[in-house]
Amino acid sequence: MLRSIGLICGLLLACHSNAQGFKFPSEQEEQQRAQAEEKAREDKLRALLATPCRSNLKQKKIMVLIAERRNGLLMTRQSGYGAHVEAINHGLRKLGLKTYTQEQIRQQIAQAEVDAYFKNDPDAALSASKRLAASYVLRGVIETEANQNPIIPVNQINVDMQFTLSGADGRTIAETSKSNASGAGANVHGATLELVKESGEEVIAELYSSYCKKAGATR
């Protein structure tokens, strides 16, 4: 009995000692952590964007396409994603790469051919790329899931975006992905656009580095 009491007292003292040793990070510590994370992000971006890129690669044109997977169905009609495409185009052009406007794609590529890019139909996709004279295709697939936040009573949208850069022949050059959760209620479209804008710099830097390394090595 005395031995059991001694063990219990020892455990209580250990817990008390651990509790005294624990403390929440101060505001200054949180600020320093945030600054360190931002510096690491900036260093990573600089390293990616410093990748040498041959001038002839910068003359090749990239076609950007966006689709959305919702409830298992893939929606590929481009008219609903003009702002998403333009946000990506803007970032690529800032790096000296050439892209197509959504209007140029609409005039040259039929909807069935846009579908071919997302259904991995290489023959139809290659035919469309030749007609538009596109050397590379950047596909973004958005997946969304709406549910209620378990902590606060608001609707939450989980957004995942997968990006694949491939040659006109279907050869994969680079892949990257980004995820985010937004308390945007039912505004799925706005949540996905916000994710593109927030993560666009990192996504484009990763794709640019892979593009300059891998496309340059095989062309």
C-alpha positions in Angstrom: 0.0 0.0 0.0 2.7 2.4 1.0 4.6 1.5 -2.1 1.6 2.3 -4.3 1.1 5.7 -2.6 4.8 6.4 -3.2 4.5 5.6 -6.9 1.4 7.8 -7.3 3.2 10.7 -5.5 6.2 10.3 -7.8 4.0 10.4 -10.9 2.2 13.5 -9.6 5.5 15.2 -8.9 6.8 14.3 -12.4 3.7 15.7 -14.0 3.9 18.9 -12.0 7.5 19.3 -13.0 6.7 18.8 -16.7 3.8 21.3 -16.4 6.1 23.9 -14.9 8.6 23.3 -17.6 6.0 23.8 -20.4 5.1 27.3 -21.6 3.4 28.7 -24.7 5.6 30.4 -27.2 5.8 34.2 -26.7 4.7 36.7 -29.3 8.3 37.4 -30.1 9.1 33.7 -30.5 6.1 33.3 -32.8 7.3 36.3 -34.9 10.8 34.8 -35.2 9.4 31.5 -36.3 7.2 33.2 -38.9 10.2 35.2 -40.2 12.3 32.1 -40.4 9.7 30.3 -42.4 9.2 33.2 -44.7 13.0 33.5 -45.2 13.2 29.7 -46.0 10.4 30.2 -48.6 12.1 33.1 -50.2 15.4 31.3 -50.4 13.7 28.3 -52.0 12.0 30.6 -54.6 15.3 32.3 -55.4 17.0 29.0 -55.9 14.2 27.7 -58.2 14.1 30.9 -60.3 17.9 31.0 -60.6 17.7 27.8 -62.7 19.4 28.5 -66.1 17.0 28.5 -68.9 18.0 28.3 -72.6 16.7 31.2 -74.7 15.1 28.8 -77.2 13.0 27.3 -74.5 11.6 30.7 -73.7 10.4 31.0 -77.2 8.3 27.8 -76.9 4.7 28.4 -76.2 2.8 26.9 -73.3 -1.0 26.2 -73.3 -2.6 26.4 -69.8 -5.8 24.4 -69.2 -7.8 24.1 -66.0 -10.4 21.4 -65.1 -12.3 20.6 -61.9 -13.2 17.3 -60.4 -16.4 17.4 -58.4 -18.2 14.3 -57.1 -16.2 12.1 -59.3 -17.0 14.1 -62.5 -14.4 16.0 -64.4 -15.5 19.4 -65.8 -13.3 20.7 -68.5 -15.2 23.6 -70.0 -12.6 26.4 -70.0 -15.0 29.4 -69.9 -15.4 29.0 -66.1 -11.7 29.3 -65.3 -10.6 32.4 -67.2 -9.4 34.1 -64.0 -7.4 31.0 -62.9 -5.8 30.7 -66.3 -4.9 34.4 -66.5 -3.3 34.3 -63.0 -1.0 31.4 -64.1 -0.3 33.0 -67.5 0.7 36.2 -65.7 3.3 34.4 -63.6 4.7 32.5 -66.5 5.0 35.6 -68.6 6.8 37.5 -65.8 9.5 34.8 -66.2 9.8 35.4 -69.9 7.8 32.3 -71.0 5.2 32.5 -73.7 1.6 31.4 -73.2 -1.8 31.5 -75.0 -4.8 33.6 -74.0 -8.0 31.7 -73.3 -9.5 33.3 -76.4 -6.7 31.9 -78.6 -7.3 28.5 -77.2 -11.1 28.7 -77.7 -10.7 29.7 -81.3 -8.3 26.9 -82.2 -9.2 24.0 -80.0 -12.5 22.2 -79.9 -14.0 21.1 -76.5 -13.5 17.5 -77.4 -9.8 18.1 -77.8 -9.6 19.9 -74.5 -11.2 16.8 -73.0 -8.5 14.7 -74.6 -5.8 16.4 -72.5 -7.5 15.4 -69.3 -8.5 11.9 -70.4 -4.9 11.1 -71.5 -5.8 10.6 -75.1 -2.4 11.2 -76.7 -3.4 11.2 -80.3 -6.2 13.8 -80.0 -4.1 15.9 -77.7 -1.1 15.9 -80.1 -3.4 16.8 -83.0 -4.7 19.8 -81.0 -1.2 20.9 -79.9 0.0 20.9 -83.5 -3.0 23.0 -84.7 -2.3 25.6 -82.0 1.5 25.2 -82.4 1.8 24.6 -78.7 5.1 23.0 -77.6 4.0 22.4 -74.0 0.7 22.0 -72.0 0.2 22.9 -68.3 -2.8 21.2 -66.9 -4.3 22.1 -63.6 -6.9 19.8 -62.0 -8.9 21.2 -59.1 -10.5 18.9 -56.5 -12.9 20.3 -53.9 -14.6 18.9 -50.9 -17.1 20.9 -48.8 -17.8 20.0 -45.1 -18.4 21.6 -41.8 -15.4 22.7 -39.7 -15.4 20.5 -36.5 -14.3 23.4 -34.2 -16.4 26.3 -35.4 -19.8 26.1 -37.1 -18.9 27.3 -40.6 -18.8 25.6 -43.9 -15.2 24.7 -45.0 -13.9 24.0 -48.5 -10.9 21.8 -48.9 -9.1 22.5 -52.2 -6.5 20.4 -53.8 -4.8 21.4 -57.1 -2.6 19.1 -59.2 -0.4 20.7 -61.9 1.2 18.7 -64.7 3.5 20.2 -67.3 3.9 18.0 -70.3 5.3 18.1 -73.9 2.9 18.2 -76.8 3.7 14.5 -77.2 2.3 13.8 -73.7 5.7 13.3 -72.0 5.5 14.5 -68.4 8.1 17.2 -67.6 7.0 18.4 -64.1 4.3 17.9 -61.5 3.4 19.8 -58.4 0.4 20.2 -56.1 -1.0 22.6 -53.5 -3.7 22.3 -50.9 -5.7 24.7 -48.8 -8.8 24.9 -46.5 -11.0 27.9 -46.8 -14.0 29.0 -44.7 -15.6 30.4 -47.9 -19.0 28.9 -47.4 -20.4 27.8 -50.8 -18.1 30.0 -52.8 -16.0 27.1 -54.3 -15.0 29.1 -57.3 -13.7 31.9 -55.2 -11.8 29.6 -52.9 -10.0 27.9 -55.8 -9.1 31.2 -57.4 -7.7 32.4 -54.0 -5.5 29.3 -53.8 -4.1 29.9 -57.3 -3.3 33.4 -56.4 -1.8 32.6 -53.0 0.3 29.6 -54.1 0.9 30.7 -57.7 4.4 32.0 -57.0 5.6 28.7 -55.6 3.8 26.6 -58.2 5.2 28.6 -61.1 8.7 28.6 -59.6 8.7 24.8 -59.2 7.4 24.3 -62.7 9.8 26.8 -64.2 12.8 25.1 -62.6 11.7 21.7 -63.8 10.8 23.0 -67.3 14.3 24.7 -67.7 16.1 21.6 -66.5 14.2 18.7 -68.0 12.8 20.3 -71.2 16.3 21.7 -71.9 17.9 18.4 -71.4 15.8 16.6 -73.9 15.5 19.1 -76.7 
